Amino acid sequence: MGGLIGMLIVGAIAGFLAGQLFRGKGFGLLGNIAVGIVGALVGGFLFGNVFIVGGLVGQIICATVGAVILLFVISLVT
């Protein structure tokens, strides 16, 4: 899924999932999107094309894993 709208949708889903997995709560719509997008960048940098599942599902998995890592690092700092 390409484009800005696709990135926002994947970011929102990944941020929501990461919030549920890591802390049990989300950060609101904009916070979830921000965490998901940055998490997608982190996940893409760390994993590249490691996940066999491609397409939208692969993007969401990669972004969610990256967002969970991001939330873990943030929790260490705070």
mmCIF file of the N, C-alpha and C atoms, coordinates in Angstrom:
data_MODEL
# 
_entry.id   MODEL 
# 
loop_
_atom_site.group_PDB 
_atom_site.id 
_atom_site.type_symbol 
_atom_site.label_atom_id 
_atom_site.label_alt_id 
_atom_site.label_comp_id 
_atom_site.label_asym_id 
_atom_site.label_entity_id 
_atom_site.label_seq_id 
_atom_site.pdbx_PDB_ins_code 
_atom_site.Cartn_x 
_atom_site.Cartn_y 
_atom_site.Cartn_z 
_atom_site.occupancy 
_atom_site.B_iso_or_equiv 
_atom_site.pdbx_formal_charge 
_atom_site.auth_seq_id 
_atom_site.auth_comp_id 
_atom_site.auth_asym_id 
_atom_site.auth_atom_id 
_atom_site.pdbx_PDB_model_num 
ATOM 1   N N  . MET A 1 1  ? 0.860  -1.163  0.000  1.00 0.00 ? 1  MET A N  1 
ATOM 2   C CA . MET A 1 1  ? 0.000  0.000   0.000  1.00 0.00 ? 1  MET A CA 1 
ATOM 3   C C  . MET A 1 1  ? 0.903  1.221   0.000  1.00 0.00 ? 1  MET A C  1 
ATOM 4   N N  . GLY A 1 2  ? 0.807  2.023   -1.016 1.00 0.00 ? 2  GLY A N  1 
ATOM 5   C CA . GLY A 1 2  ? 1.683  3.167   -1.136 1.00 0.00 ? 2  GLY A CA 1 
ATOM 6   C C  . GLY A 1 2  ? 0.986  4.462   -0.816 1.00 0.00 ? 2  GLY A C  1 
ATOM 7   N N  . GLY A 1 3  ? 1.758  5.489   -0.748 1.00 0.00 ? 3  GLY A N  1 
ATOM 8   C CA . GLY A 1 3  ? 1.211  6.814   -0.552 1.00 0.00 ? 3  GLY A CA 1 
ATOM 9   C C  . GLY A 1 3  ? 1.054  7.200   0.909  1.00 0.00 ? 3  GLY A C  1 
ATOM 10  N N  . LEU A 1 4  ? 0.692  8.436   1.076  1.00 0.00 ? 4  LEU A N  1 
ATOM 11  C CA . LEU A 1 4  ? 0.550  9.004   2.411  1.00 0.00 ? 4  LEU A CA 1 
ATOM 12  C C  . LEU A 1 4  ? -0.592 8.371   3.190  1.00 0.00 ? 4  LEU A C  1 
ATOM 13  N N  . ILE A 1 5  ? -1.719 8.148   2.540  1.00 0.00 ? 5  ILE A N  1 
ATOM 14  C CA . ILE A 1 5  ? -2.874 7.552   3.220  1.00 0.00 ? 5  ILE A CA 1 
ATOM 15  C C  . ILE A 1 5  ? -2.533 6.134   3.679  1.00 0.00 ? 5  ILE A C  1 
ATOM 16  N N  . GLY A 1 6  ? -1.871 5.364   2.851  1.00 0.00 ? 6  GLY A N  1 
ATOM 17  C CA . GLY A 1 6  ? -1.471 4.010   3.220  1.00 0.00 ? 6  GLY A CA 1 
ATOM 18  C C  . GLY A 1 6  ? -0.516 4.003   4.396  1.00 0.00 ? 6  GLY A C  1 
ATOM 19  N N  . MET A 1 7  ? 0.433  4.939   4.386  1.00 0.00 ? 7  MET A N  1 
ATOM 20  C CA . MET A 1 7  ? 1.388  5.031   5.481  1.00 0.00 ? 7  MET A CA 1 
ATOM 21  C C  . MET A 1 7  ? 0.678  5.396   6.786  1.00 0.00 ? 7  MET A C  1 
ATOM 22  N N  . LEU A 1 8  ? -0.295 6.284   6.714  1.00 0.00 ? 8  LEU A N  1 
ATOM 23  C CA . LEU A 1 8  ? -1.051 6.660   7.908  1.00 0.00 ? 8  LEU A CA 1 
ATOM 24  C C  . LEU A 1 8  ? -1.886 5.499   8.445  1.00 0.00 ? 8  LEU A C  1 
ATOM 25  N N  . ILE A 1 9  ? -2.474 4.729   7.542  1.00 0.00 ? 9  ILE A N  1 
ATOM 26  C CA . ILE A 1 9  ? -3.284 3.578   7.971  1.00 0.00 ? 9  ILE A CA 1 
ATOM 27  C C  . ILE A 1 9  ? -2.409 2.515   8.624  1.00 0.00 ? 9  ILE A C  1 
ATOM 28  N N  . VAL A 1 10 ? -1.292 2.182   7.985  1.00 0.00 ? 10 VAL A N  1 
ATOM 29  C CA . VAL A 1 10 ? -0.367 1.195   8.561  1.00 0.00 ? 10 VAL A CA 1 
ATOM 30  C C  . VAL A 1 10 ? 0.189  1.713   9.880  1.00 0.00 ? 10 VAL A C  1 
ATOM 31  N N  . GLY A 1 11 ? 0.525  2.988   9.946  1.00 0.00 ? 11 GLY A N  1 
ATOM 32  C CA . GLY A 1 11 ? 1.040  3.580   11.183 1.00 0.00 ? 11 GLY A CA 1 
ATOM 33  C C  . GLY A 1 11 ? 0.026  3.534   12.311 1.00 0.00 ? 11 GLY A C  1 
ATOM 34  N N  . ALA A 1 12 ? -1.236 3.820   12.000 1.00 0.00 ? 12 ALA A N  1 
ATOM 35  C CA . ALA A 1 12 ? -2.279 3.792   13.022 1.00 0.00 ? 12 ALA A CA 1 
ATOM 36  C C  . ALA A 1 12 ? -2.490 2.378   13.549 1.00 0.00 ? 12 ALA A C  1 
ATOM 37  N N  . ILE A 1 13 ? -2.535 1.412   12.650 1.00 0.00 ? 13 ILE A N  1 
ATOM 38  C CA . ILE A 1 13 ? -2.733 0.017   13.067 1.00 0.00 ? 13 ILE A CA 1 
ATOM 39  C C  . ILE A 1 13 ? -1.535 -0.470  13.883 1.00 0.00 ? 13 ILE A C  1 
ATOM 40  N N  . ALA A 1 14 ? -0.337 -0.202  13.404 1.00 0.00 ? 14 ALA A N  1 
ATOM 41  C CA . ALA A 1 14 ? 0.866  -0.659  14.104 1.00 0.00 ? 14 ALA A CA 1 
ATOM 42  C C  . ALA A 1 14 ? 1.006  0.025   15.455 1.00 0.00 ? 14 ALA A C  1 
ATOM 43  N N  . GLY A 1 15 ? 0.726  1.313   15.525 1.00 0.00 ? 15 GLY A N  1 
ATOM 44  C CA . GLY A 1 15 ? 0.812  2.027   16.797 1.00 0.00 ? 15 GLY A CA 1 
ATOM 45  C C  . GLY A 1 15 ? -0.211 1.525   17.799 1.00 0.00 ? 15 GLY A C  1 
ATOM 46  N N  . PHE A 1 16 ? -1.417 1.238   17.337 1.00 0.00 ? 16 PHE A N  1 
ATOM 47  C CA . PHE A 1 16 ? -2.450 0.693   18.215 1.00 0.00 ? 16 PHE A CA 1 
ATOM 48  C C  . PHE A 1 16 ? -2.033 -0.672  18.749 1.00 0.00 ? 16 PHE A C  1 
ATOM 49  N N  . LEU A 1 17 ? -1.559 -1.545  17.856 1.00 0.00 ? 17 LEU A N  1 
ATOM 50  C CA . LEU A 1 17 ? -1.134 -2.883  18.269 1.00 0.00 ? 17 LEU A CA 1 
ATOM 51  C C  . LEU A 1 17 ? 0.043  -2.821  19.243 1.00 0.00 ? 17 LEU A C  1 
ATOM 52  N N  . ALA A 1 18 ? 0.996  -1.946  18.967 1.00 0.00 ? 18 ALA A N  1 
ATOM 53  C CA . ALA A 1 18 ? 2.150  -1.816  19.860 1.00 0.00 ? 18 ALA A CA 1 
ATOM 54  C C  . ALA A 1 18 ? 1.719  -1.295  21.228 1.00 0.00 ? 18 ALA A C  1 
ATOM 55  N N  . GLY A 1 19 ? 0.802  -0.342  21.253 1.00 0.00 ? 19 GLY A N  1 
ATOM 56  C CA . GLY A 1 19 ? 0.292  0.162   22.526 1.00 0.00 ? 19 GLY A CA 1 
ATOM 57  C C  . GLY A 1 19 ? -0.416 -0.921  23.310 1.00 0.00 ? 19 GLY A C  1 
ATOM 58  N N  . GLN A 1 20 ? -1.154 -1.780  22.629 1.00 0.00 ? 20 GLN A N  1 
ATOM 59  C CA . GLN A 1 20 ? -1.854 -2.873  23.296 1.00 0.00 ? 20 GLN A CA 1 
ATOM 60  C C  . GLN A 1 20 ? -0.872 -3.927  23.800 1.00 0.00 ? 20 GLN A C  1 
ATOM 61  N N  . LEU A 1 21 ? 0.155  -4.218  23.028 1.00 0.00 ? 21 LEU A N  1 
ATOM 62  C CA . LEU A 1 21 ? 1.121  -5.244  23.409 1.00 0.00 ? 21 LEU A CA 1 
ATOM 63  C C  . LEU A 1 21 ? 2.055  -4.782  24.522 1.00 0.00 ? 21 LEU A C  1 
ATOM 64  N N  . PHE A 1 22 ? 2.474  -3.537  24.457 1.00 0.00 ? 22 PHE A N  1 
ATOM 65  C CA . PHE A 1 22 ? 3.514  -3.087  25.378 1.00 0.00 ? 22 PHE A CA 1 
ATOM 66  C C  . PHE A 1 22 ? 2.956  -2.520  26.677 1.00 0.00 ? 22 PHE A C  1 
ATOM 67  N N  . ARG A 1 23 ? 2.005  -1.642  26.591 1.00 0.00 ? 23 ARG A N  1 
ATOM 68  C CA . ARG A 1 23 ? 1.516  -0.982  27.783 1.00 0.00 ? 23 ARG A CA 1 
ATOM 69  C C  . ARG A 1 23 ? 0.064  -1.302  28.101 1.00 0.00 ? 23 ARG A C  1 
ATOM 70  N N  . GLY A 1 24 ? -0.637 -1.897  27.166 1.00 0.00 ? 24 GLY A N  1 
ATOM 71  C CA . GLY A 1 24 ? -2.035 -2.197  27.394 1.00 0.00 ? 24 GLY A CA 1 
ATOM 72  C C  . GLY A 1 24 ? -2.953 -1.036  27.108 1.00 0.00 ? 24 GLY A C  1 
ATOM 73  N N  . LYS A 1 25 ? -2.412 0.050   26.559 1.00 0.00 ? 25 LYS A N  1 
ATOM 74  C CA . LYS A 1 25 ? -3.249 1.194   26.198 1.00 0.00 ? 25 LYS A CA 1 
ATOM 75  C C  . LYS A 1 25 ? -2.614 1.910   25.019 1.00 0.00 ? 25 LYS A C  1 
ATOM 76  N N  . GLY A 1 26 ? -3.423 2.675   24.327 1.00 0.00 ? 26 GLY A N  1 
ATOM 77  C CA . GLY A 1 26 ? -2.927 3.426   23.194 1.00 0.00 ? 26 GLY A CA 1 
ATOM 78  C C  . GLY A 1 26 ? -2.603 4.855   23.582 1.00 0.00 ? 26 GLY A C  1 
ATOM 79  N N  . PHE A 1 27 ? -2.189 5.627   22.608 1.00 0.00 ? 27 PHE A N  1 
ATOM 80  C CA . PHE A 1 27 ? -1.832 7.021   22.823 1.00 0.00 ? 27 PHE A CA 1 
ATOM 81  C C  . PHE A 1 27 ? -2.794 7.964   22.121 1.00 0.00 ? 27 PHE A C  1 
ATOM 82  N N  . GLY A 1 28 ? -3.951 7.493   21.734 1.00 0.00 ? 28 GLY A N  1 
ATOM 83  C CA . GLY A 1 28 ? -4.858 8.299   20.935 1.00 0.00 ? 28 GLY A CA 1 
ATOM 84  C C  . GLY A 1 28 ? -4.517 8.134   19.470 1.00 0.00 ? 28 GLY A C  1 
ATOM 85  N N  . LEU A 1 29 ? -5.365 8.630   18.617 1.00 0.00 ? 29 LEU A N  1 
ATOM 86  C CA . LEU A 1 29 ? -5.197 8.414   17.178 1.00 0.00 ? 29 LEU A CA 1 
ATOM 87  C C  . LEU A 1 29 ? -3.882 8.992   16.661 1.00 0.00 ? 29 LEU A C  1 
ATOM 88  N N  . LEU A 1 30 ? -3.610 10.258  16.958 1.00 0.00 ? 30 LEU A N  1 
ATOM 89  C CA . LEU A 1 30 ? -2.384 10.876  16.441 1.00 0.00 ? 30 LEU A CA 1 
ATOM 90  C C  . LEU A 1 30 ? -1.130 10.273  17.065 1.00 0.00 ? 30 LEU A C  1 
ATOM 91  N N  . GLY A 1 31 ? -1.181 9.949   18.351 1.00 0.00 ? 31 GLY A N  1 
ATOM 92  C CA . GLY A 1 31 ? -0.040 9.318   19.006 1.00 0.00 ? 31 GLY A CA 1 
ATOM 93  C C  . GLY A 1 31 ? 0.232  7.938   18.443 1.00 0.00 ? 31 GLY A C  1 
ATOM 94  N N  . ASN A 1 32 ? -0.846 7.171   18.202 1.00 0.00 ? 32 ASN A N  1 
ATOM 95  C CA . ASN A 1 32 ? -0.688 5.845   17.606 1.00 0.00 ? 32 ASN A CA 1 
ATOM 96  C C  . ASN A 1 32 ? -0.082 5.935   16.216 1.00 0.00 ? 32 ASN A C  1 
ATOM 97  N N  . ILE A 1 33 ? -0.538 6.886   15.419 1.00 0.00 ? 33 ILE A N  1 
ATOM 98  C CA . ILE A 1 33 ? 0.005  7.052   14.069 1.00 0.00 ? 33 ILE A CA 1 
ATOM 99  C C  . ILE A 1 33 ? 1.489  7.409   14.137 1.00 0.00 ? 33 ILE A C  1 
ATOM 100 N N  . ALA A 1 34 ? 1.849  8.336   15.035 1.00 0.00 ? 34 ALA A N  1 
ATOM 101 C CA . ALA A 1 34 ? 3.247  8.756   15.149 1.00 0.00 ? 34 ALA A CA 1 
ATOM 102 C C  . ALA A 1 34 ? 4.137  7.593   15.594 1.00 0.00 ? 34 ALA A C  1 
ATOM 103 N N  . VAL A 1 35 ? 3.701  6.864   16.623 1.00 0.00 ? 35 VAL A N  1 
ATOM 104 C CA . VAL A 1 35 ? 4.489  5.717   17.095 1.00 0.00 ? 35 VAL A CA 1 
ATOM 105 C C  . VAL A 1 35 ? 4.584  4.656   16.004 1.00 0.00 ? 35 VAL A C  1 
ATOM 106 N N  . GLY A 1 36 ? 3.498  4.422   15.290 1.00 0.00 ? 36 GLY A N  1 
ATOM 107 C CA . GLY A 1 36 ? 3.504  3.421   14.222 1.00 0.00 ? 36 GLY A CA 1 
ATOM 108 C C  . GLY A 1 36 ? 4.408  3.789   13.064 1.00 0.00 ? 36 GLY A C  1 
ATOM 109 N N  . ILE A 1 37 ? 4.407  5.050   12.670 1.00 0.00 ? 37 ILE A N  1 
ATOM 110 C CA . ILE A 1 37 ? 5.257  5.484   11.556 1.00 0.00 ? 37 ILE A CA 1 
ATOM 111 C C  . ILE A 1 37 ? 6.724  5.412   11.943 1.00 0.00 ? 37 ILE A C  1 
ATOM 112 N N  . VAL A 1 38 ? 7.056  5.925   13.117 1.00 0.00 ? 38 VAL A N  1 
ATOM 113 C CA . VAL A 1 38 ? 8.448  5.845   13.561 1.00 0.00 ? 38 VAL A CA 1 
ATOM 114 C C  . VAL A 1 38 ? 8.836  4.384   13.780 1.00 0.00 ? 38 VAL A C  1 
ATOM 115 N N  . GLY A 1 39 ? 7.903  3.592   14.306 1.00 0.00 ? 39 GLY A N  1 
ATOM 116 C CA . GLY A 1 39 ? 8.154  2.165   14.478 1.00 0.00 ? 39 GLY A CA 1 
ATOM 117 C C  . GLY A 1 39 ? 8.374  1.459   13.151 1.00 0.00 ? 39 GLY A C  1 
ATOM 118 N N  . ALA A 1 40 ? 7.664  1.882   12.128 1.00 0.00 ? 40 ALA A N  1 
ATOM 119 C CA . ALA A 1 40 ? 7.869  1.315   10.796 1.00 0.00 ? 40 ALA A CA 1 
ATOM 120 C C  . ALA A 1 40 ? 9.267  1.627   10.282 1.00 0.00 ? 40 ALA A C  1 
ATOM 121 N N  . LEU A 1 41 ? 9.736  2.833   10.544 1.00 0.00 ? 41 LEU A N  1 
ATOM 122 C CA . LEU A 1 41 ? 11.099 3.189   10.152 1.00 0.00 ? 41 LEU A CA 1 
ATOM 123 C C  . LEU A 1 41 ? 12.117 2.349   10.920 1.00 0.00 ? 41 LEU A C  1 
ATOM 124 N N  . VAL A 1 42 ? 11.901 2.205   12.226 1.00 0.00 ? 42 VAL A N  1 
ATOM 125 C CA . VAL A 1 42 ? 12.807 1.395   13.045 1.00 0.00 ? 42 VAL A CA 1 
ATOM 126 C C  . VAL A 1 42 ? 12.770 -0.064  12.586 1.00 0.00 ? 42 VAL A C  1 
ATOM 127 N N  . GLY A 1 43 ? 11.571 -0.607  12.419 1.00 0.00 ? 43 GLY A N  1 
ATOM 128 C CA . GLY A 1 43 ? 11.431 -1.993  11.984 1.00 0.00 ? 43 GLY A CA 1 
ATOM 129 C C  . GLY A 1 43 ? 12.027 -2.230  10.612 1.00 0.00 ? 43 GLY A C  1 
ATOM 130 N N  . GLY A 1 44 ? 11.803 -1.302  9.685  1.00 0.00 ? 44 GLY A N  1 
ATOM 131 C CA . GLY A 1 44 ? 12.382 -1.439  8.351  1.00 0.00 ? 44 GLY A CA 1 
ATOM 132 C C  . GLY A 1 44 ? 13.897 -1.379  8.373  1.00 0.00 ? 44 GLY A C  1 
ATOM 133 N N  . PHE A 1 45 ? 14.448 -0.521  9.235  1.00 0.00 ? 45 PHE A N  1 
ATOM 134 C CA . PHE A 1 45 ? 15.898 -0.410  9.352  1.00 0.00 ? 45 PHE A CA 1 
ATOM 135 C C  . PHE A 1 45 ? 16.496 -1.679  9.954  1.00 0.00 ? 45 PHE A C  1 
ATOM 136 N N  . LEU A 1 46 ? 15.855 -2.210  11.004 1.00 0.00 ? 46 LEU A N  1 
ATOM 137 C CA . LEU A 1 46 ? 16.396 -3.371  11.697 1.00 0.00 ? 46 LEU A CA 1 
ATOM 138 C C  . LEU A 1 46 ? 16.190 -4.677  10.943 1.00 0.00 ? 46 LEU A C  1 
ATOM 139 N N  . PHE A 1 47 ? 15.032 -4.835  10.325 1.00 0.00 ? 47 PHE A N  1 
ATOM 140 C CA . PHE A 1 47 ? 14.675 -6.120  9.747  1.00 0.00 ? 47 PHE A CA 1 
ATOM 141 C C  . PHE A 1 47 ? 14.722 -6.164  8.230  1.00 0.00 ? 47 PHE A C  1 
ATOM 142 N N  . GLY A 1 48 ? 14.600 -5.041  7.571  1.00 0.00 ? 48 GLY A N  1 
ATOM 143 C CA . GLY A 1 48 ? 14.612 -5.021  6.113  1.00 0.00 ? 48 GLY A CA 1 
ATOM 144 C C  . GLY A 1 48 ? 13.542 -5.925  5.539  1.00 0.00 ? 48 GLY A C  1 
ATOM 145 N N  . ASN A 1 49 ? 13.946 -6.909  4.785  1.00 0.00 ? 49 ASN A N  1 
ATOM 146 C CA . ASN A 1 49 ? 13.007 -7.851  4.175  1.00 0.00 ? 49 ASN A CA 1 
ATOM 147 C C  . ASN A 1 49 ? 13.074 -9.221  4.839  1.00 0.00 ? 49 ASN A C  1 
ATOM 148 N N  . VAL A 1 50 ? 13.192 -9.242  6.148  1.00 0.00 ? 50 VAL A N  1 
ATOM 149 C CA . VAL A 1 50 ? 13.301 -10.505 6.874  1.00 0.00 ? 50 VAL A CA 1 
ATOM 150 C C  . VAL A 1 50 ? 11.985 -11.266 6.859  1.00 0.00 ? 50 VAL A C  1 
ATOM 151 N N  . PHE A 1 51 ? 10.881 -10.552 7.017  1.00 0.00 ? 51 PHE A N  1 
ATOM 152 C CA . PHE A 1 51 ? 9.589  -11.212 7.105  1.00 0.00 ? 51 PHE A CA 1 
ATOM 153 C C  . PHE A 1 51 ? 9.190  -11.769 5.752  1.00 0.00 ? 51 PHE A C  1 
ATOM 154 N N  . ILE A 1 52 ? 8.794  -13.029 5.748  1.00 0.00 ? 52 ILE A N  1 
ATOM 155 C CA . ILE A 1 52 ? 8.392  -13.692 4.513  1.00 0.00 ? 52 ILE A CA 1 
ATOM 156 C C  . ILE A 1 52 ? 7.039  -13.169 4.047  1.00 0.00 ? 52 ILE A C  1 
ATOM 157 N N  . VAL A 1 53 ? 6.169  -12.845 4.997  1.00 0.00 ? 53 VAL A N  1 
ATOM 158 C CA . VAL A 1 53 ? 4.837  -12.340 4.655  1.00 0.00 ? 53 VAL A CA 1 
ATOM 159 C C  . VAL A 1 53 ? 4.998  -10.961 4.044  1.00 0.00 ? 53 VAL A C  1 
ATOM 160 N N  . GLY A 1 54 ? 4.507  -10.790 2.839  1.00 0.00 ? 54 GLY A N  1 
ATOM 161 C CA . GLY A 1 54 ? 4.656  -9.518  2.163  1.00 0.00 ? 54 GLY A CA 1 
ATOM 162 C C  . GLY A 1 54 ? 3.380  -8.713  2.179  1.00 0.00 ? 54 GLY A C  1 
ATOM 163 N N  . GLY A 1 55 ? 3.413  -7.620  1.498  1.00 0.00 ? 55 GLY A N  1 
ATOM 164 C CA . GLY A 1 55 ? 2.229  -6.791  1.357  1.00 0.00 ? 55 GLY A CA 1 
ATOM 165 C C  . GLY A 1 55 ? 1.862  -6.059  2.634  1.00 0.00 ? 55 GLY A C  1 
ATOM 166 N N  . LEU A 1 56 ? 0.594  -5.819  2.786  1.00 0.00 ? 56 LEU A N  1 
ATOM 167 C CA . LEU A 1 56 ? 0.081  -5.047  3.906  1.00 0.00 ? 56 LEU A CA 1 
ATOM 168 C C  . LEU A 1 56 ? 0.340  -5.729  5.236  1.00 0.00 ? 56 LEU A C  1 
ATOM 169 N N  . VAL A 1 57 ? 0.159  -7.035  5.295  1.00 0.00 ? 57 VAL A N  1 
ATOM 170 C CA . VAL A 1 57 ? 0.373  -7.772  6.551  1.00 0.00 ? 57 VAL A CA 1 
ATOM 171 C C  . VAL A 1 57 ? 1.841  -7.680  6.972  1.00 0.00 ? 57 VAL A C  1 
ATOM 172 N N  . GLY A 1 58 ? 2.749  -7.841  6.041  1.00 0.00 ? 58 GLY A N  1 
ATOM 173 C CA . GLY A 1 58 ? 4.167  -7.733  6.348  1.00 0.00 ? 58 GLY A CA 1 
ATOM 174 C C  . GLY A 1 58 ? 4.552  -6.349  6.824  1.00 0.00 ? 58 GLY A C  1 
ATOM 175 N N  . GLN A 1 59 ? 3.969  -5.324  6.209  1.00 0.00 ? 59 GLN A N  1 
ATOM 176 C CA . GLN A 1 59 ? 4.236  -3.954  6.636  1.00 0.00 ? 59 GLN A CA 1 
ATOM 177 C C  . GLN A 1 59 ? 3.741  -3.714  8.050  1.00 0.00 ? 59 GLN A C  1 
ATOM 178 N N  . ILE A 1 60 ? 2.561  -4.226  8.366  1.00 0.00 ? 60 ILE A N  1 
ATOM 179 C CA . ILE A 1 60 ? 2.002  -4.039  9.703  1.00 0.00 ? 60 ILE A CA 1 
ATOM 180 C C  . ILE A 1 60 ? 2.825  -4.785  10.744 1.00 0.00 ? 60 ILE A C  1 
ATOM 181 N N  . ILE A 1 61 ? 3.261  -6.005  10.428 1.00 0.00 ? 61 ILE A N  1 
ATOM 182 C CA . ILE A 1 61 ? 4.086  -6.776  11.363 1.00 0.00 ? 61 ILE A CA 1 
ATOM 183 C C  . ILE A 1 61 ? 5.402  -6.055  11.617 1.00 0.00 ? 61 ILE A C  1 
ATOM 184 N N  . CYS A 1 62 ? 6.053  -5.631  10.570 1.00 0.00 ? 62 CYS A N  1 
ATOM 185 C CA . CYS A 1 62 ? 7.340  -4.953  10.694 1.00 0.00 ? 62 CYS A CA 1 
ATOM 186 C C  . CYS A 1 62 ? 7.187  -3.649  11.478 1.00 0.00 ? 62 CYS A C  1 
ATOM 187 N N  . ALA A 1 63 ? 6.166  -2.875  11.175 1.00 0.00 ? 63 ALA A N  1 
ATOM 188 C CA . ALA A 1 63 ? 5.935  -1.611  11.871 1.00 0.00 ? 63 ALA A CA 1 
ATOM 189 C C  . ALA A 1 63 ? 5.578  -1.838  13.328 1.00 0.00 ? 63 ALA A C  1 
ATOM 190 N N  . THR A 1 64 ? 4.809  -2.885  13.616 1.00 0.00 ? 64 THR A N  1 
ATOM 191 C CA . THR A 1 64 ? 4.432  -3.172  14.999 1.00 0.00 ? 64 THR A CA 1 
ATOM 192 C C  . THR A 1 64 ? 5.644  -3.579  15.824 1.00 0.00 ? 64 THR A C  1 
ATOM 193 N N  . VAL A 1 65 ? 6.478  -4.448  15.274 1.00 0.00 ? 65 VAL A N  1 
ATOM 194 C CA . VAL A 1 65 ? 7.693  -4.860  15.986 1.00 0.00 ? 65 VAL A CA 1 
ATOM 195 C C  . VAL A 1 65 ? 8.592  -3.647  16.226 1.00 0.00 ? 65 VAL A C  1 
ATOM 196 N N  . GLY A 1 66 ? 8.740  -2.807  15.217 1.00 0.00 ? 66 GLY A N  1 
ATOM 197 C CA . GLY A 1 66 ? 9.540  -1.595  15.380 1.00 0.00 ? 66 GLY A CA 1 
ATOM 198 C C  . GLY A 1 66 ? 8.952  -0.652  16.411 1.00 0.00 ? 66 GLY A C  1 
ATOM 199 N N  . ALA A 1 67 ? 7.630  -0.531  16.450 1.00 0.00 ? 67 ALA A N  1 
ATOM 200 C CA . ALA A 1 67 ? 6.976  0.341   17.427 1.00 0.00 ? 67 ALA A CA 1 
ATOM 201 C C  . ALA A 1 67 ? 7.122  -0.198  18.843 1.00 0.00 ? 67 ALA A C  1 
ATOM 202 N N  . VAL A 1 68 ? 7.058  -1.516  19.008 1.00 0.00 ? 68 VAL A N  1 
ATOM 203 C CA . VAL A 1 68 ? 7.264  -2.106  20.335 1.00 0.00 ? 68 VAL A CA 1 
ATOM 204 C C  . VAL A 1 68 ? 8.694  -1.845  20.801 1.00 0.00 ? 68 VAL A C  1 
ATOM 205 N N  . ILE A 1 69 ? 9.658  -1.983  19.910 1.00 0.00 ? 69 ILE A N  1 
ATOM 206 C CA . ILE A 1 69 ? 11.051 -1.688  20.255 1.00 0.00 ? 69 ILE A CA 1 
ATOM 207 C C  . ILE A 1 69 ? 11.192 -0.219  20.631 1.00 0.00 ? 69 ILE A C  1 
ATOM 208 N N  . LEU A 1 70 ? 10.549 0.649   19.871 1.00 0.00 ? 70 LEU A N  1 
ATOM 209 C CA . LEU A 1 70 ? 10.582 2.082   20.167 1.00 0.00 ? 70 LEU A CA 1 
ATOM 210 C C  . LEU A 1 70 ? 9.979  2.367   21.538 1.00 0.00 ? 70 LEU A C  1 
ATOM 211 N N  . LEU A 1 71 ? 8.842  1.761   21.853 1.00 0.00 ? 71 LEU A N  1 
ATOM 212 C CA . LEU A 1 71 ? 8.217  1.970   23.149 1.00 0.00 ? 71 LEU A CA 1 
ATOM 213 C C  . LEU A 1 71 ? 9.091  1.440   24.279 1.00 0.00 ? 71 LEU A C  1 
ATOM 214 N N  . PHE A 1 72 ? 9.778  0.338   24.050 1.00 0.00 ? 72 PHE A N  1 
ATOM 215 C CA . PHE A 1 72 ? 10.685 -0.205  25.057 1.00 0.00 ? 72 PHE A CA 1 
ATOM 216 C C  . PHE A 1 72 ? 11.827 0.764   25.330 1.00 0.00 ? 72 PHE A C  1 
ATOM 217 N N  . VAL A 1 73 ? 12.410 1.309   24.279 1.00 0.00 ? 73 VAL A N  1 
ATOM 218 C CA . VAL A 1 73 ? 13.509 2.271   24.442 1.00 0.00 ? 73 VAL A CA 1 
ATOM 219 C C  . VAL A 1 73 ? 13.015 3.525   25.162 1.00 0.00 ? 73 VAL A C  1 
ATOM 220 N N  . ILE A 1 74 ? 11.822 3.989   24.817 1.00 0.00 ? 74 ILE A N  1 
ATOM 221 C CA . ILE A 1 74 ? 11.261 5.162   25.491 1.00 0.00 ? 74 ILE A CA 1 
ATOM 222 C C  . ILE A 1 74 ? 11.036 4.878   26.967 1.00 0.00 ? 74 ILE A C  1 
ATOM 223 N N  . SER A 1 75 ? 10.586 3.670   27.293 1.00 0.00 ? 75 SER A N  1 
ATOM 224 C CA . SER A 1 75 ? 10.360 3.332   28.702 1.00 0.00 ? 75 SER A CA 1 
ATOM 225 C C  . SER A 1 75 ? 11.668 3.268   29.485 1.00 0.00 ? 75 SER A C  1 
ATOM 226 N N  . LEU A 1 76 ? 12.765 2.924   28.823 1.00 0.00 ? 76 LEU A N  1 
ATOM 227 C CA . LEU A 1 76 ? 14.062 2.911   29.493 1.00 0.00 ? 76 LEU A CA 1 
ATOM 228 C C  . LEU A 1 76 ? 14.549 4.332   29.781 1.00 0.00 ? 76 LEU A C  1 
ATOM 229 N N  . VAL A 1 77 ? 14.220 5.255   28.890 1.00 0.00 ? 77 VAL A N  1 
ATOM 230 C CA . VAL A 1 77 ? 14.664 6.638   29.049 1.00 0.00 ? 77 VAL A CA 1 
ATOM 231 C C  . VAL A 1 77 ? 13.867 7.354   30.127 1.00 0.00 ? 77 VAL A C  1 
ATOM 232 N N  . THR A 1 78 ? 12.567 7.059   30.186 1.00 0.00 ? 78 THR A N  1 
ATOM 233 C CA . THR A 1 78 ? 11.724 7.786   31.155 1.00 0.00 ? 78 THR A CA 1 
ATOM 234 C C  . THR A 1 78 ? 11.670 7.126   32.492 1.00 0.00 ? 78 THR A C  1 
# 
